[in-house]
Amino acid sequence: MRALTAAIAVLGLAVPANANDSTAELGAGGLVLTRSSAIEMASEDLFISQEEVRVAYKFRNTTDADVESIVAFPMPDIEGSPYGSAAIPQEQDNFLGFTVTVDGKSIEPQLEQRAFAGGIDVTDELRSNGIPLFPFDENATDIIGAKSDALRADWITRGIVVIESYDGGDGMNDYYTPAWDLKSTYWWRMNFPKGKEVDVRHSYTPSVGGAVGLNFVEDGKIGGEMLPDYRSRYCMDESFEAAALKTVADAADGALHYNENWINYILTTGGNWRGSIGKFKLTIDKGDPKALVSFCGENVRKTGPTTFEMTADDFYPQQDLEILILTQAEDSGEE
């Protein structure tokens, strides 16, 4: 898509963030259908904010026979590593709070989960030992710690768990921490009646990563080693960068700082329907009128104090959507 920055607001300068102040976002996207030349996507209406992602589809069966298909929603992979920090909205299997309706009726999708360590499926082994697959389950470390020395040693060797040593309030102790990756997919069977449209809607809480400070500011100027990547990923242009620096003097005393917030929406997967998307609409809500937002799009227009809209006919996504939102710490409730 042609780069166009949607940037409205004025923010000040902050010091660059460091790795300890960063939390990675987990990219999620839309629904995936079993590959079929019979089903076309008549329309997609996509809304993205830091609090919610909502998608409304109209699928149309173009044939003269009913079609049954598997419809799936792949959740982002969860890496159970103590060496990084990812934004997980809820610490449970349905960690994005995924919900779905078909023609206005709620459905209960099935959940397929598999755990991998070193590329090897260890799902059945974890389950047979009573270990929850969600690597950040609050009980996982205690359950693993209660297993035999031989089993724990084997799992350490195979990269299923790692040892963390820290003071949990009663002195330094070793803790056995999950290190497997969890792959999760919600799915259900769905009938597409011949010659008819079906309304499918789903919503979830996005994984919003971020950093304290601005990674594309260095020594009071736009710059640094991350600047080329930011310009490419978020289509930052001169107007956005100028707005980010406009209140440098106001922030000079160090009283203010600004946060980066990152949202990744996977647009390029799931294109198993017939042809392109008939009518595509994207709405991005930056939340605070004083926030600054940048993303790659085409024919983006401002539709409200915090919202930006892009529409397209016969749309076929060529790249995923990455969104950068800058917020002032006092306005976001952060200290």
N, C-alpha and C positions, 0 to 999 in steps of 0.2 A: 504494500500500500504506500502511496505517496506520503511523505512525512509532512505532518501538519501539527504544530504544537498548539494545544488548547491551554492557554495560560492567562488567567485573570486573577490579579491580586498583587500585593506587594509584601515581600518578606525580607528579613534582614540576614546578615551574615552570621555564620556560626563556624566554630572550629571544626576541622575534619573529624569524623568519627573514627574510632579504632575498632578492632575486631571484637573486643570485649563488650562493646556497646551495641553490637549488631545481632539481629535475629532474622534468620532466613525465612522467606516466604515459601509456601508449598503450592506449586501450581496445580490448579484443578481446571476443569473445563465443562463441556456439555455432554449430552447423551451420545452414545455410540450404538448404532444399529448393525445387525447382521447385514453383510453386504447384499444389496438387492437393487435390481434395475427397475423394480415395480413401484418403489416408494420414493416420492419426491418431497422435499421440504418446501412447502409453499411460503412459509414465513418463519422468521426467528426474531423475537423481541428480547433483547438482552439488557439487563440493568445491573450495574456494578457499583457498589460503594464499599467502604471499609467494614460496614456492619452486615451487608447482605448481598448475595448474588441471586437474581431471579431471572429465569429464562422461560419464555412462552413460545412453544412451537406449534405450527400447524403442518402435520404430515398428510400427504394425499396419496392414496393408492390409485395409480393411473391405469390399472388393468381391470378386466371384467371378472376377476376371481378374487376371493378373500386371500389375504397373505398373513401368515403368522411369522413373527420375528422375535428374536431375542433383543431386548433393549437393555443397555447397561450404562452405569455411571461409574467410571474408574475413579477411585479416590487417589489422592497423591500418595506416593510411597512414603512410609515413615522409616527413617533411619535411626535405629536404637543405639546411637553413639553418644558417649559422654563428652566428646570432643567438639561438638557443635551445638548450636541452639536453633531450633526451628519453632515457628509460631504455630501452636496447635490450639484451636479454639476451645475444644473440650477433650478431656482426657478419658476417652471411652472409644469403643469400636466405631461408632458413628461420630467421629471427632469433628466433622463439619456440620452435623445436624441436618443431614440430607433428607428432604421430603419430596414426594412426587404425587401428582394427580393426573388422571387420564379422563378427559371429558368431564372435569369437575369432581371426580370421585377419587378419594385418597386410596392409594394401594400400598401394600406392604411388600417391598422388594426383598429378594433373598440376598444374603451377604456371603460372598466367597472371599476367604482370606487365606493367604499362604505366607509363611515365614521363611526367609532365606539367610544363610550365613555362608560367606565365601562362594556365593552362587549355587549352593546346595540347598535343596528344600528340606527344612528341619521341622516342618509343621507338625507331622505326626509324632515326632519325638517330644516336642514341647507339650503337646496335648496329653500324651500318655503319662507325662510326669506332672500333670496338673498346673502347667505354667500358662498364664494368660498370654495370648498372642500379641496383644497391644504392648509394645515395649516400655511404655511409660505408665503402665498400670501400677498403682501405688503399692500393690501387694507383691509384685513380681520379684523384687530384690529379696524380700524376706523368704518367699517360697524357695527361691534358688539357694539362699543361704542355708536352708534346712536340709538340703540334699546331701548325699554322701560326698566325702572328699574325692573319691575316685571319679564320680560323675562330674563334679565341678571342675576338676583338673582336665578331664576330657573335653568339656565344653569350652574351657579357656584355650586349649590347644587348637580347637576347631574354629575359634572366633565367634562362638555363639554368645559367650559372655566375656566381660573384661572386669578386672579388679580396679576399683576406685578406693583410695585411702583418704579419709578425711575425718574431722572431728564432728561427730553428730551430737555432741553435748556431753558425752561421757568418755572423752579422750579419743585418740586416733584409732580407727578401726578400718578393716578391709570390708568392702561391700561389693557384692557380685551384681554387676549391672548388665542388663540386656544389651547385646550388640548386634542382634539380627535385624534385617530389614523386613518390614511388613507391607505386603501388597494386598489391597482390598478393592473389591468391586461389588457394587450393588447391581442386581439384574432381575429382570422379570420377563415373562412371556406376554406378548401383546398381539392382538388381532387387528389388522387394518382392513376394514370392510371395503369391498370393491367400489371404486368410483367415489369414495367419500373422504372427507377430511377428518382427522382426529386431532383434538386439542390436548397437548401434553405440556405440563408445566412442572418445573422443579425449582427448588431453592436450597441454599445452604449458606453457612457462615464462611466467608473466605479466610484463608490463612494469610494474614497481613504481616509481612516482615518489616524491618526498619532499622534505623540507626539514629543515634543522637548526634546531631551535627550534620554537615553537608560534605559528602565525599568528593564533590567536584569543586570545592573551594580550597585554595592553598595560599597561605601568606596574604590573605585579604584580596585575592583575585580568583577569577575562574581559572581552574587548572588542576594539575595533579595527574597521576598515572591512570586514574579511573575515568577521567573526563571523556576520552574517545568512546569507551564502552557505554557511558551514560548517554552520550549524544546519539549513539546508534540504537540502543535499547528503548530509550524514551523519547527520541526525536526532539531533544532540547534544542531550541534555537536561540538567536540573539535576544529576542524579547523576553523569553523565559529567564535566561541567564541574567539579563539586566534587572529584571524584577527581583531576582534573588539577592542582588547586591545593593539595591536601592537604599535600604536603611542601614547601611554599614555603620554610619555614625551613631545611630540609635543603639546599636548593639556593642559599641566600642567599650563600654564599661563592664561588659561581661554579664550584665543582669539578665539578658535574654539568650535563649538558644533555640534552635529549630531542629525539628526531627524529620527524617526521611521515612516515608511509608511506602511499601512496595506491594503491589498486587499483580499476580500473574494469572491470566486466563488463557487456557489452551484452546485456541480456535481451530487449529489445523487437524485435530483428530476427529474421528467420527464421521468423516465425509463419505459414508457408505451408501448414501441415498442416491437417487437418480438426478444427475445434473447438479446445477448450482442452487443456491438458496434464492427463491423467488424474490422475496422482499426481506431485507435485513435492516434491523434498527438496533443501534447501540446507544445506551444512555449511561454516562458516567457521572456520579455524584461525588464531588470532593468533600462534602460534609460541612465545612466551615467557609463562609464567604471570603474570609481573609486567607484561606489556604491557597496554595499554588499547585496546579496539576499539569502534567505533561505526559503525552502518550502519542503513539503513531496512529494516524487515521487519515481519512480523506473527506473533504467537505464537512468538516466539523463546525458546528455552530453552537453558540451559547444560548440556552433555552430558559435559564433561570439563574438566581443568585449563586447556585452551587452546581448546576447541571450543564452538561455538554452532550450534544446529540450528533450521531452520524447515521445516515441512511444510505442504502444502496440497493439497486435492483440487480437480479441475476448475479448475486455476490458469491464469490468463491474465495475463502480466506487463504492467503499465501503465507502468512506468518502469525505467530501467537501474539497476544495482546499483553504488553507490559506497561504498567501504570505507575508513575511516580507522583506522590502527593507530599508536599512540604507543609508542615503545620508548626505553629508556634507552640512551645511547650506549655505556656500558661493556658492556651485555648484548648489543648488536648487533655488537660487534667493531669499531665505528667510533671514530675519534679526533676 
